[in-house]
Amino acid sequence: MKRVSLALTLAAAAAAAALSVQAASAQTLKTIKDRGMLSCGVSQGLPGFSSPDDKGNWTGIDVDVCRALAAAVFNDPTKVKFVPLSAKDRFTALQSGEIDVLSRNTTWTVSRDTSLGANFTGVTYYDGQGFMVKKSLKVNSALELNSASVCVQTGTTTEQNLADFFKGNNMKYEVIAFGTVDETVKAYESGRCDVFTDDASGLYASRLKLANPADHVVLPEIISKEPLGPMVRHGDDQWFDIVKWTLFAMINAEELGVTQKNVDEMLKSDKPELKRVLGTDGNLGEQLGLTKDWVVRIVKAVGNYGETFERNVGTGSPLGIARGVNNLWNKGGIQYAPPIR
């Protein structure tokens, strides 16, 4: 009898623990719904990724991720409060609960994935660190930067990458560090340093802010891997899944040819995969805690991944960045999402 009693006690404890986990896992989504608004941490102004216009309207790849989440949860991409954060303050804002998701050109590294009480949910942009110089310096390669002074933003992965590159090539350099990207750009433009280093995408974005962008060149060397993506707090698997699968939905939609313009027409398709993805068959959205048409909501709000890329940073945008490795896996790139099934 004692063995039976013990087994029943253990089973009851396990069931209680499972219920407790389920309750905790729904906390963020419930908080967002009760608040009626998603709180999204973004940059203080990085064109193409997260940047406000003079009327306070935010645009960019990172912004579109948050609008897609709001569309999935509320069927309304405007129900987002954007919280501009410095590189130094971004993780504290996530840990404290000030924001629900950090979607701010943030590099996925092992230390950040394990020491900050947060999880990365995917890669929105595969990047790498580079260097920008004035054309007047007549420098064609980063290997010609011996004894250069380099402007860099504190609280980023660029500082360590910079040290590794110069040490690895037996070159000397002087670091001039600043707290925000705007301060760093202004210092570079005013001549306080010879070189500005950042993620290559950030260099293209910052060059747009200079008085004469054509006077500056991004050097060809890429010295690091910088996979950028959103982060959520540890301890809420449901919200982690929702943020992760929102990005995956955008990538899968592009692969399936579902766009903002044709999504309503695609809803009429008899193809099994499209029916699963668009919610006309099955309950995959409901398993996430969303609605059957969650992917339709996302695509109608921001488009598929390719659409948001081209609109914000692609060759048709002011940044003019080639798709490159950010192309889909079946088009020569490395963007790949698990299937929705």
C-alpha positions in Angstrom: 0.0 0.0 0.0 2.9 2.4 0.8 4.3 1.9 -2.7 0.9 2.6 -4.3 0.5 5.6 -2.1 4.0 6.9 -2.9 3.3 6.4 -6.7 0.0 8.3 -6.4 1.8 11.1 -4.5 4.5 11.4 -7.1 1.9 11.3 -9.9 -0.1 14.1 -8.2 3.1 16.1 -7.7 4.0 15.7 -11.3 0.6 16.8 -12.4 0.7 19.8 -10.1 4.1 20.8 -11.5 2.8 20.4 -15.0 -0.1 22.7 -14.3 2.2 25.2 -12.6 4.5 25.2 -15.7 1.5 25.6 -18.0 0.3 28.6 -15.9 3.7 30.2 -15.9 4.1 29.6 -19.6 1.0 31.6 -20.5 2.0 34.6 -18.3 3.6 36.9 -21.0 0.9 36.4 -23.5 -1.8 37.0 -20.9 0.0 40.1 -19.7 0.2 41.5 -23.2 -3.5 40.8 -23.9 -4.5 42.3 -20.6 -2.4 45.4 -21.4 -3.8 45.6 -24.9 -0.3 46.3 -26.3 3.0 44.7 -27.0 6.1 46.3 -25.5 9.0 46.0 -27.9 12.6 47.0 -27.3 14.3 48.6 -30.4 17.3 50.7 -31.2 17.6 54.5 -30.7 17.5 54.9 -34.4 19.2 52.5 -36.9 17.8 53.0 -40.5 16.5 49.8 -42.0 16.3 48.0 -38.7 14.5 50.3 -36.2 14.2 54.0 -36.8 11.4 56.6 -36.2 10.5 59.3 -38.7 9.8 62.9 -37.6 6.3 62.0 -36.7 7.4 59.1 -34.5 6.4 56.3 -36.9 8.8 53.4 -36.6 10.0 51.3 -39.5 12.6 48.6 -40.1 13.2 44.8 -40.1 13.2 44.7 -36.3 10.1 46.8 -36.1 8.3 44.5 -38.6 9.0 41.5 -36.3 7.2 43.4 -33.5 4.3 44.4 -35.8 4.0 40.8 -36.9 3.7 39.7 -33.3 1.0 42.3 -32.6 -0.8 41.1 -35.7 -0.6 37.5 -34.6 -1.9 38.3 -31.1 -4.3 41.2 -31.7 -4.9 41.1 -35.5 -3.7 44.7 -35.3 0.0 45.5 -36.1 -0.3 49.0 -34.6 -0.8 47.7 -31.0 3.0 48.0 -30.3 4.8 50.4 -27.9 8.3 50.8 -29.2 10.9 51.4 -26.5 14.2 52.8 -27.8 17.2 51.3 -25.9 20.9 51.8 -26.0 23.2 48.8 -26.4 24.1 49.0 -22.8 20.5 49.1 -21.4 18.8 46.7 -23.8 19.3 43.5 -21.7 18.3 45.1 -18.4 15.0 46.3 -20.0 14.2 42.7 -21.1 15.2 41.2 -17.7 13.2 43.7 -15.7 10.0 43.1 -17.8 9.9 46.6 -19.2 9.7 45.0 -22.6 8.2 41.8 -23.8 10.6 41.2 -26.6 14.0 42.7 -27.6 14.1 43.2 -31.4 17.2 45.4 -31.7 20.0 44.3 -34.1 21.4 42.1 -31.3 24.1 39.4 -32.0 23.4 35.8 -30.9 26.4 34.6 -28.9 26.8 31.8 -26.3 27.5 34.2 -23.4 24.3 36.2 -24.1 22.3 33.0 -24.6 23.4 31.6 -21.2 24.2 34.5 -18.8 21.4 37.0 -19.4 18.3 34.9 -18.4 17.1 35.2 -22.0 16.7 33.2 -25.2 17.3 34.1 -28.8 14.4 33.1 -31.0 15.9 33.0 -34.5 18.0 35.1 -36.9 16.4 38.0 -38.7 19.6 39.1 -40.4 22.9 37.4 -40.9 25.5 40.1 -40.5 29.3 40.5 -39.9 31.5 43.3 -38.6 33.2 45.7 -41.0 35.0 49.0 -41.2 34.1 52.4 -42.8 36.7 55.1 -43.6 36.7 58.4 -45.5 37.6 57.9 -49.2 40.2 60.7 -48.7 42.3 58.3 -46.6 42.8 56.2 -49.8 42.5 52.9 -47.8 41.3 49.9 -49.7 41.6 47.2 -47.1 41.2 46.8 -43.3 44.7 45.3 -43.4 46.0 48.8 -44.1 44.7 50.2 -40.8 47.8 49.7 -38.7 48.0 52.5 -36.0 44.6 53.8 -36.8 42.2 55.3 -34.3 38.9 53.4 -34.3 35.5 54.7 -33.1 33.3 52.0 -31.5 30.1 51.8 -29.5 30.4 50.3 -26.0 28.3 47.4 -24.8 28.5 45.6 -28.1 30.3 42.6 -29.6 32.3 44.9 -31.8 34.9 45.8 -29.1 36.1 42.2 -28.7 36.0 41.5 -32.5 38.1 44.6 -33.0 40.7 43.5 -30.5 40.9 40.0 -32.0 41.3 41.4 -35.6 44.1 43.8 -34.8 45.9 41.4 -32.5 45.6 38.5 -35.0 47.1 40.7 -37.7 49.9 42.1 -35.5 48.6 45.7 -35.9 48.3 48.5 -33.4 45.2 50.6 -32.9 43.6 53.1 -30.6 40.0 52.7 -29.3 37.7 55.7 -28.9 34.5 54.4 -27.4 31.1 56.0 -27.0 27.8 55.1 -25.3 25.4 55.4 -28.3 25.7 54.9 -32.0 24.8 58.5 -32.8 27.7 59.7 -30.6 30.0 57.2 -32.3 28.9 58.4 -35.8 29.3 62.1 -34.9 32.8 61.5 -33.5 33.8 59.7 -36.7 32.4 62.4 -38.9 34.1 65.1 -37.0 37.5 63.4 -37.4 38.1 62.2 -33.8 39.0 58.8 -35.3 40.2 57.4 -38.6 37.8 54.4 -38.7 34.2 53.6 -37.7 33.5 49.9 -37.0 30.2 48.2 -36.6 28.1 45.5 -38.1 28.2 45.9 -41.9 24.5 46.6 -42.0 24.9 49.3 -39.3 27.7 50.9 -41.3 25.4 51.2 -44.3 22.7 52.6 -42.1 25.0 55.1 -40.3 26.5 56.3 -43.6 23.0 57.6 -44.5 23.3 59.9 -41.5 26.5 61.6 -42.7 26.5 65.0 -44.4 28.1 63.5 -47.5 27.6 59.7 -47.6 29.4 59.3 -50.9 32.6 60.5 -49.3 32.8 57.4 -47.2 33.4 53.7 -48.1 32.8 50.4 -46.3 35.9 48.3 -46.7 35.5 44.7 -48.1 36.6 42.7 -45.1 34.0 41.1 -42.8 35.8 40.1 -39.6 33.1 38.2 -37.6 29.8 36.4 -37.6 26.9 38.5 -36.4 23.6 36.7 -36.5 21.1 39.2 -35.4 17.7 38.2 -33.9 15.0 38.8 -31.2 15.3 37.8 -27.6 12.7 36.9 -24.9 13.1 36.1 -21.2 13.7 32.7 -19.9 10.9 30.8 -18.2 8.0 31.3 -20.6 8.1 28.6 -23.3 4.8 29.6 -24.9 5.9 33.2 -25.6 9.3 31.9 -26.7 7.4 29.7 -29.2 5.2 32.5 -30.4 8.1 34.9 -31.1 10.2 32.1 -32.7 7.4 30.8 -35.0 6.3 34.4 -36.0 9.7 34.8 -37.7 9.5 31.2 -39.1 6.1 32.0 -40.5 7.5 35.0 -42.4 10.3 32.9 -43.9 8.0 29.9 -44.7 5.5 32.3 -46.4 8.2 33.6 -48.7 9.3 30.1 -49.6 5.7 29.2 -50.4 5.1 32.3 -52.4 2.6 33.9 -50.0 2.7 37.7 -50.1 0.7 40.6 -48.8 -1.0 41.0 -52.2 -1.9 37.3 -52.9 -2.6 36.0 -49.4 -6.4 36.2 -49.8 -6.2 34.3 -53.1 -3.8 31.7 -51.5 -6.5 31.0 -48.9 -8.5 29.3 -51.7 -5.7 26.8 -52.4 -6.2 23.1 -52.1 -2.5 22.4 -51.5 -2.1 20.6 -48.2 0.9 22.6 -47.1 -0.7 25.9 -47.8 -3.9 24.9 -46.0 -1.9 24.0 -42.9 0.2 27.2 -43.0 -2.8 29.5 -43.7 -5.0 27.8 -41.1 -7.8 26.4 -43.4 -6.9 23.0 -42.2 -5.8 21.9 -38.7 -5.3 23.8 -35.5 -1.5 24.6 -35.4 -2.1 28.3 -34.6 -4.3 27.3 -31.6 -1.5 25.0 -30.4 0.6 28.2 -30.1 -2.1 30.0 -28.1 -3.1 32.0 -31.2 -5.8 31.7 -33.9 -6.0 29.4 -36.9 -5.3 32.4 -39.2 -2.2 33.6 -37.4 0.1 33.4 -40.5 -2.5 35.2 -42.6 -2.6 38.0 -40.0 1.2 38.2 -40.1 1.6 38.3 -43.8 -1.3 40.9 -44.3 0.4 43.1 -41.7 4.1 43.1 -42.8 4.4 40.7 -45.7 6.8 37.7 -45.9 10.4 37.8 -44.9 11.6 38.7 -48.4 9.1 41.6 -48.6 10.3 43.1 -45.3 13.9 42.6 -46.2 13.6 44.4 -49.6 11.4 47.2 -48.2 13.7 48.0 -45.3 17.3 47.2 -46.3 17.3 45.7 -49.8 18.5 47.0 -53.1 15.3 49.1 -53.5 15.8 50.8 -50.1 18.1 53.7 -49.2 20.6 51.2 -47.7 20.8 49.2 -51.0 22.1 46.0 -49.4 22.2 42.9 -51.6 20.2 39.9 -50.2 23.4 37.7 -50.2 23.4 35.1 -47.4 20.1 36.4 -46.2 18.4 34.8 -49.2 16.4 31.7 -48.8 18.3 28.4 -48.5 16.9 27.3 -51.9 18.0 30.5 -53.6 21.7 30.5 -52.6 21.4 31.9 -49.1 21.2 30.4 -45.6 17.8 31.6 -44.4 15.9 28.5 -43.4 12.9 27.9 -41.2 11.5 24.6 -39.8 8.2 23.6 -41.5 4.8 24.5 -40.2 3.2 21.1 -39.8 
